[in-house]
Amino acid sequence: MKADMARASSPAFPEPRLISTTDDLATTLTRLRAEPYLTIDTEFMRERTYWPELCLVQIGGAQEVVLIDTMAEGLDLAPLAELMADTSVLKVFHASRQDLEIFLHLFDALPTPLFDTQVAAMVAGYGDQVGYDSLVGSITGHAIDKSHRFTDWSVRPLSAAQLTYAAGDVTWLRLVYERLVKKLEQEKRLDWVAAEMAVLTDPATFRADPEKQWERLRARTSNRRMLGILRAVAALREREAQRVNVPRQRLLKDESLLEIAATAPTTPDALTRVRGVSRGLAEGRTGQGLLDAVRQAQALPDAELPRLPKNRSKDAPRASAALMALLKVLLTSCCEEHDVAPKLVASMEDLEALALDPSAPNPALSGWRKAVFGDAALALCNGEIALAVKGGKVDILNR
């Protein structure tokens, strides 16, 4: 709990209104676009599809809360696209990545400008990736209703309880946003949040590159030919999953891709011997695509084959475990002092890169992170400071 945040009594929020026609949507959003900021959330289903199936959009204004039934027959979402592109209205989300991916897929553009209260909460010292209900509780003292968290939002009609639950995701968010901004203004950290928004305003953040999917499979080999096949079949699976709109793992599991890369099947019969590959898949369009991908990867010249990322190669240098431990302690100590989430300041990859080569470019050594942690980290790596325990806390000593 934060003592410097005033508790909010339960305000009288407006009753949420369900929108299911284009005329109502256009009229309502024209009115809401006069406001300086709006809170926005979505409800969607993704268990059975590659692309999220948008079921509901919640928008909170100063005087009204609207719930857009995106599954309503004949509803044109063009007015919503116009709102998302309106640069005069700030769009406030919490943990926005999946919401932003949905809007990018729908409208081929990201909402702008935007503010993510989860990122802001990390800057304000509320911990790593704090959940919405926890943040609302910390700032307002209100307990969020969790009863419909796992509901099927694609089923119609939606109940009154579901609509009330959905509205809560944007009503309390207005209070959270206002309190966070006030705190961050007082601490002169709003520019920190703005710096973190850069990744969320880049469409590349949300568009999976088929040619890079192999890197997330963690192949335990440095055989470049096998890695070439893995790259090809992983890219093929990604494109096929997008085409038929099914989750990539439902189409073909990672383990099956790794086995295909290891065995390099050349016929449908050989493909069916891979665990998880049915005869129907092997003899169909996807199977033919996999075999073509294997064949093309086999024909690549050695110079065009991929290599394991340096940090995953068995020959890659390893940072000193002791130095890594010291950097982790220093990171935690610096973040405690500045009341900011460690995960936002430096990742384990950042720390390892710092331990291996303090002179190399590193996110932890730029911008506001450098003042919070980077300068001290460089001093530690250069032997200019030491860590000690004093009064039950880690103390930094000059040497």
C-alpha positions as CSV (number, residue, x, y, z in Angstrom):
1,M,0.0,0.0,0.0
2,K,1.2,3.5,-0.8
3,A,0.8,6.0,2.1
4,D,1.3,9.0,-0.3
5,M,-1.8,8.0,-2.4
6,A,-5.1,9.3,-1.0
7,R,-7.7,6.6,-0.6
8,A,-10.8,7.0,-2.8
9,S,-14.3,6.6,-1.4
10,S,-16.5,4.5,-3.7
11,P,-17.6,7.1,-6.4
12,A,-21.0,6.9,-8.0
13,F,-20.0,5.7,-11.5
14,P,-22.5,6.0,-14.3
15,E,-24.4,3.0,-15.4
16,P,-22.7,1.3,-18.4
17,R,-24.5,1.5,-21.7
18,L,-24.3,-1.3,-24.3
19,I,-23.8,-0.1,-27.9
20,S,-24.8,-2.4,-30.8
21,T,-25.6,-0.2,-33.7
22,T,-23.4,1.9,-36.0
23,D,-25.4,5.1,-35.6
24,D,-25.3,4.9,-31.8
25,L,-21.6,4.1,-31.9
26,A,-20.8,7.1,-34.2
27,T,-22.9,9.5,-32.2
28,T,-21.4,8.4,-28.8
29,L,-17.8,8.4,-29.9
30,T,-18.2,11.8,-31.5
31,R,-19.2,13.1,-28.1
32,L,-16.5,11.2,-26.3
33,R,-13.8,12.5,-28.6
34,A,-14.3,15.9,-27.0
35,E,-12.7,14.6,-23.8
36,P,-8.9,14.9,-23.1
37,Y,-8.5,11.3,-22.2
38,L,-10.5,8.0,-22.2
39,T,-9.9,4.8,-20.4
40,I,-10.1,1.7,-22.7
41,D,-10.2,-2.1,-22.3
42,T,-11.2,-5.1,-24.3
43,E,-12.7,-8.5,-23.8
44,F,-11.7,-11.1,-26.3
45,M,-11.3,-14.9,-26.8
46,R,-8.1,-16.5,-28.2
47,E,-8.1,-20.1,-27.1
48,R,-9.2,-21.4,-30.5
49,T,-7.8,-18.8,-32.9
50,Y,-4.5,-17.3,-33.9
51,W,-5.9,-13.8,-34.1
52,P,-7.8,-12.6,-31.0
53,E,-11.6,-12.6,-31.4
54,L,-12.7,-9.2,-30.2
55,C,-16.0,-9.5,-28.2
56,L,-16.4,-6.2,-26.3
57,V,-14.7,-2.8,-26.1
58,Q,-15.1,-0.8,-22.9
59,I,-14.6,3.0,-22.9
60,G,-14.8,5.2,-19.9
61,G,-15.4,8.9,-20.1
62,A,-15.9,11.5,-17.4
63,Q,-19.7,11.2,-17.4
64,E,-20.4,8.0,-19.2
65,V,-19.3,4.4,-19.7
66,V,-20.0,2.6,-22.9
67,L,-19.6,-1.0,-23.8
68,I,-19.3,-1.7,-27.6
69,D,-20.7,-5.1,-28.6
70,T,-18.3,-5.8,-31.4
71,M,-20.1,-9.0,-32.3
72,A,-23.4,-7.2,-33.0
73,E,-24.7,-8.0,-36.5
74,G,-24.1,-5.2,-38.9
75,L,-22.0,-3.1,-36.6
76,D,-19.4,-1.0,-38.4
77,L,-16.3,-0.2,-36.3
78,A,-15.1,2.7,-38.4
79,P,-16.1,5.3,-35.7
80,L,-13.9,3.3,-33.3
81,A,-11.0,3.4,-35.7
82,E,-11.4,7.1,-36.0
83,L,-11.3,7.5,-32.2
84,M,-8.2,5.4,-31.9
85,A,-6.5,7.6,-34.5
86,D,-7.6,10.9,-32.9
87,T,-4.4,12.4,-31.6
88,S,-6.3,14.9,-29.4
89,V,-7.6,12.2,-27.1
90,L,-5.2,10.2,-24.9
91,K,-6.1,6.5,-24.7
92,V,-5.4,5.1,-21.2
93,F,-5.0,1.3,-20.9
94,H,-3.7,-1.1,-18.3
95,A,-1.3,-3.8,-19.5
96,S,-2.1,-2.8,-23.0
97,R,-0.1,-5.2,-25.2
98,Q,-2.9,-7.6,-26.1
99,D,-5.4,-4.7,-26.5
100,L,-3.0,-2.9,-28.8
101,E,-2.4,-6.1,-30.8
102,I,-6.1,-6.4,-31.4
103,F,-6.5,-2.8,-32.6
104,L,-3.5,-3.1,-34.9
105,H,-5.0,-6.2,-36.5
106,L,-8.4,-4.6,-36.9
107,F,-7.4,-1.1,-38.1
108,D,-3.8,-1.6,-39.3
109,A,-2.7,1.1,-36.9
110,L,-2.0,1.5,-33.2
111,P,-4.1,3.8,-30.9
112,T,-2.3,7.1,-30.5
113,P,-1.4,8.7,-28.2
114,L,-1.5,6.2,-25.4
115,F,-0.7,5.7,-21.7
116,D,-0.2,2.4,-19.9
117,T,-0.9,2.4,-16.2
118,Q,1.0,-0.8,-15.7
119,V,4.2,0.8,-17.0
120,A,3.5,3.9,-15.0
121,A,2.9,1.8,-11.9
122,M,6.3,0.2,-12.4
123,V,7.9,3.6,-12.6
124,A,6.0,4.7,-9.5
125,G,7.3,1.7,-7.5
126,Y,4.3,-0.6,-7.4
127,G,6.4,-3.6,-8.4
128,D,6.9,-5.6,-11.6
129,Q,3.9,-5.9,-14.0
130,V,1.4,-5.2,-11.2
131,G,-2.1,-6.5,-12.1
132,Y,-5.1,-4.2,-12.5
133,D,-7.0,-5.5,-9.4
134,S,-3.9,-5.2,-7.2
135,L,-3.2,-1.7,-8.5
136,V,-6.8,-0.5,-7.9
137,G,-6.6,-2.0,-4.4
138,S,-3.3,-0.2,-3.6
139,I,-4.4,3.2,-4.9
140,T,-8.1,3.3,-4.1
141,G,-8.7,0.6,-1.5
142,H,-11.4,-0.9,-3.7
143,A,-11.5,-4.7,-4.2
144,I,-12.2,-5.6,-7.9
145,D,-14.8,-8.2,-8.6
146,K,-13.0,-11.2,-10.2
147,S,-16.1,-13.4,-10.8
148,H,-16.2,-13.0,-14.6
149,R,-12.5,-13.1,-15.3
150,F,-12.7,-16.4,-17.1
151,T,-16.1,-16.0,-18.7
152,D,-16.7,-16.7,-22.4
153,W,-17.3,-13.2,-23.8
154,S,-18.3,-14.5,-27.2
155,V,-21.6,-15.9,-25.8
156,R,-24.7,-13.7,-26.3
157,P,-26.6,-12.2,-24.7
158,L,-24.2,-10.8,-22.1
159,S,-25.7,-10.7,-18.6
160,A,-26.1,-7.6,-16.5
161,A,-23.4,-9.0,-14.1
162,Q,-20.9,-9.4,-17.0
163,L,-21.6,-5.8,-18.2
164,T,-21.0,-4.4,-14.7
165,Y,-17.8,-6.4,-14.4
166,A,-16.6,-5.2,-17.8
167,A,-17.4,-1.6,-16.9
168,G,-15.2,-1.8,-13.8
169,D,-12.2,-2.3,-16.0
170,V,-12.4,1.4,-17.2
171,T,-14.2,3.2,-14.4
172,W,-11.6,2.6,-11.6
173,L,-8.9,3.0,-14.2
174,R,-9.7,6.7,-14.4
175,L,-8.9,7.1,-10.7
176,V,-5.8,5.0,-11.0
177,Y,-4.6,7.1,-14.0
178,E,-5.2,10.4,-12.3
179,R,-3.5,9.4,-9.1
180,L,-0.5,7.9,-10.9
181,V,0.0,11.0,-13.0
182,K,-0.2,13.3,-10.0
183,K,2.5,11.2,-8.2
184,L,4.7,11.0,-11.2
185,E,4.5,14.7,-11.8
186,Q,5.5,15.4,-8.2
187,E,8.5,13.0,-8.6
188,K,9.3,14.4,-12.1
189,R,9.1,10.9,-13.6
190,L,6.5,11.4,-16.3
191,D,9.3,11.5,-18.9
192,W,10.4,8.1,-17.7
193,V,7.0,6.7,-18.6
194,A,7.0,8.5,-22.0
195,A,10.4,6.8,-22.8
196,E,8.8,3.4,-22.0
197,M,5.8,4.0,-24.3
198,A,8.1,3.9,-27.3
199,V,8.0,0.1,-27.6
200,L,4.2,0.1,-27.3
201,T,3.9,2.6,-30.2
202,D,6.0,0.5,-32.6
203,P,3.8,-1.8,-34.7
204,A,6.8,-4.2,-35.0
205,T,6.3,-5.0,-31.3
206,F,3.1,-6.8,-32.1
207,R,3.8,-8.4,-35.5
208,A,5.4,-11.8,-35.3
209,D,8.1,-12.2,-37.9
210,P,7.8,-15.7,-39.3
211,E,11.5,-15.8,-40.1
212,K,12.4,-15.3,-36.5
213,Q,10.1,-17.8,-34.9
214,W,12.8,-20.5,-34.8
215,E,14.8,-18.5,-32.2
216,R,12.1,-19.0,-29.5
217,L,12.3,-22.8,-29.9
218,R,15.6,-23.1,-28.0
219,A,17.1,-25.8,-30.3
220,R,19.9,-27.7,-28.5
221,T,22.2,-27.9,-31.4
222,S,24.7,-25.7,-33.2
223,N,24.3,-27.6,-36.5
224,R,23.6,-24.8,-38.9
225,R,21.9,-27.1,-41.5
226,M,19.4,-28.3,-38.8
227,L,18.9,-24.7,-37.7
228,G,18.2,-23.7,-41.3
229,I,15.5,-26.4,-41.6
230,L,14.1,-25.3,-38.2
231,R,13.9,-21.7,-39.4
232,A,12.1,-22.7,-42.6
233,V,9.5,-25.0,-41.0
234,A,8.8,-22.6,-38.1
235,A,8.2,-19.8,-40.6
236,L,5.9,-22.1,-42.6
237,R,3.9,-23.0,-39.4
238,E,3.5,-19.3,-38.5
239,R,2.2,-18.4,-41.9
240,E,-0.2,-21.3,-42.0
241,A,-1.4,-20.6,-38.4
242,Q,-2.2,-17.0,-39.5
243,R,-3.8,-18.2,-42.7
244,V,-6.2,-20.7,-41.1
245,N,-6.5,-18.7,-37.9
246,V,-5.6,-21.4,-35.4
247,P,-3.0,-21.2,-32.6
248,R,0.4,-22.2,-33.8
249,Q,0.7,-24.9,-31.1
250,R,-2.7,-26.4,-32.1
251,L,-1.5,-26.6,-35.7
252,L,1.8,-28.2,-34.9
253,K,3.6,-28.3,-31.6
254,D,7.2,-27.0,-31.1
255,E,8.4,-30.5,-30.3
256,S,7.3,-31.7,-33.8
257,L,9.1,-28.8,-35.5
258,L,12.3,-29.7,-33.7
259,E,12.0,-33.3,-34.7
260,I,11.3,-32.3,-38.3
261,A,14.5,-30.2,-38.3
262,A,16.4,-33.2,-36.9
263,T,15.1,-35.8,-39.3
264,A,14.6,-33.7,-42.4
265,P,11.7,-35.8,-43.9
266,T,11.3,-35.7,-47.7
267,T,8.0,-37.6,-48.2
268,P,4.5,-37.5,-46.6
269,D,5.1,-41.0,-45.2
270,A,8.3,-39.9,-43.5
271,L,6.5,-36.8,-42.2
272,T,3.8,-38.9,-40.5
273,R,6.6,-40.7,-38.5
274,V,7.2,-37.4,-36.7
275,R,5.3,-37.4,-33.4
276,G,2.3,-35.1,-33.5
277,V,2.0,-35.1,-37.3
278,S,-1.2,-36.8,-38.5
279,R,-1.5,-38.3,-41.9
280,G,-4.2,-35.8,-42.8
281,L,-1.8,-32.9,-42.1
282,A,1.2,-34.6,-43.8
283,E,-0.8,-35.2,-47.0
284,G,-2.5,-31.8,-47.0
285,R,-1.4,-28.3,-47.9
286,T,0.4,-27.8,-44.6
287,G,2.3,-31.0,-45.0
288,Q,3.3,-30.2,-48.5
289,G,4.5,-26.7,-47.3
290,L,6.6,-28.3,-44.6
291,L,8.3,-30.7,-47.1
292,D,8.9,-27.8,-49.5
293,A,10.4,-25.8,-46.6
294,V,12.7,-28.7,-45.7
295,R,13.8,-29.1,-49.3
296,Q,14.5,-25.4,-49.7
297,A,16.5,-25.3,-46.5
298,Q,18.6,-28.3,-47.5
299,A,19.5,-26.5,-50.8
300,L,20.7,-23.3,-49.1
301,P,24.4,-22.5,-49.4
302,D,26.3,-22.7,-46.1
303,A,26.7,-18.9,-46.0
304,E,22.9,-18.4,-45.8
305,L,22.3,-20.8,-42.9
306,P,21.6,-19.3,-39.5
307,R,23.7,-19.5,-36.4
308,L,22.6,-19.7,-32.8
309,P,22.5,-16.3,-31.1
310,K,25.9,-15.6,-29.4
311,N,24.5,-15.8,-25.9
312,R,23.1,-19.3,-26.6
313,S,26.1,-20.8,-28.3
314,K,28.1,-23.4,-26.3
315,D,31.2,-21.4,-27.2
316,A,29.8,-18.1,-26.0
317,P,31.6,-16.5,-23.1
318,R,29.8,-16.7,-19.8
319,A,29.7,-13.9,-17.2
320,S,31.1,-14.5,-13.8
321,A,28.4,-15.9,-11.6
322,A,29.7,-14.0,-8.6
323,L,29.7,-10.7,-10.6
324,M,26.2,-11.4,-11.8
325,A,25.1,-12.0,-8.2
326,L,26.6,-8.7,-7.1
327,L,24.9,-6.8,-10.0
328,K,21.6,-8.3,-9.0
329,V,22.0,-7.2,-5.4
330,L,23.1,-3.7,-6.6
331,L,20.0,-3.5,-9.0
332,T,17.6,-4.4,-6.2
333,S,19.3,-1.9,-3.8
334,C,19.2,0.9,-6.3
335,C,15.6,0.2,-7.2
336,E,14.6,0.2,-3.5
337,E,16.3,3.5,-3.1
338,H,14.5,5.1,-6.1
339,D,11.2,3.2,-5.6
340,V,11.0,1.7,-9.1
341,A,10.5,-1.8,-10.3
342,P,13.8,-3.7,-11.1
343,K,12.4,-5.4,-14.1
344,L,11.9,-2.0,-15.7
345,V,15.5,-0.9,-15.1
346,A,17.5,-3.9,-16.3
347,S,16.8,-7.4,-17.5
348,M,19.0,-10.4,-16.7
349,E,20.3,-10.2,-20.3
350,D,21.3,-6.5,-19.6
351,L,23.2,-7.6,-16.5
352,E,25.0,-10.4,-18.3
353,A,26.0,-8.1,-21.1
354,L,27.2,-5.5,-18.6
355,A,29.3,-8.1,-16.7
356,L,30.9,-9.3,-20.0
357,D,31.7,-5.9,-21.4
358,P,30.8,-2.7,-19.4
359,S,31.9,-0.6,-22.4
360,A,29.4,-2.1,-24.8
361,P,26.1,-0.3,-25.5
362,N,23.4,-1.4,-23.0
363,P,19.8,-0.2,-22.2
364,A,20.8,0.0,-18.5
365,L,23.4,2.6,-19.4
366,S,21.2,5.1,-21.1
367,G,18.5,7.6,-20.2
368,W,17.0,7.6,-16.8
369,R,18.2,4.1,-16.1
370,K,21.8,5.2,-16.1
371,A,21.1,7.6,-13.3
372,V,19.1,5.1,-11.3
373,F,21.4,2.1,-11.8
374,G,23.8,2.3,-14.7
375,D,26.4,4.6,-13.2
376,A,26.6,2.5,-10.0
377,A,26.8,-0.7,-12.1
378,L,29.8,0.6,-14.1
379,A,31.5,1.7,-10.9
380,L,31.0,-1.8,-9.5
381,C,32.3,-3.5,-12.6
382,N,35.4,-1.2,-12.5
383,G,36.1,-1.9,-8.8
384,E,35.3,1.7,-7.8
385,I,32.6,0.8,-5.2
386,A,31.9,-2.1,-2.9
387,L,28.7,-3.4,-1.3
388,A,28.2,-3.9,2.4
389,V,25.4,-4.4,4.9
390,K,24.5,-1.5,7.2
391,G,21.4,-1.2,9.3
392,G,19.8,-4.1,7.7
393,K,20.2,-2.7,4.2
394,V,22.7,-2.9,1.4
395,D,25.1,0.1,1.5
396,I,27.3,1.3,-1.4
397,L,30.9,2.1,-0.3
398,N,33.4,4.1,-2.3
399,R,36.8,2.5,-2.6
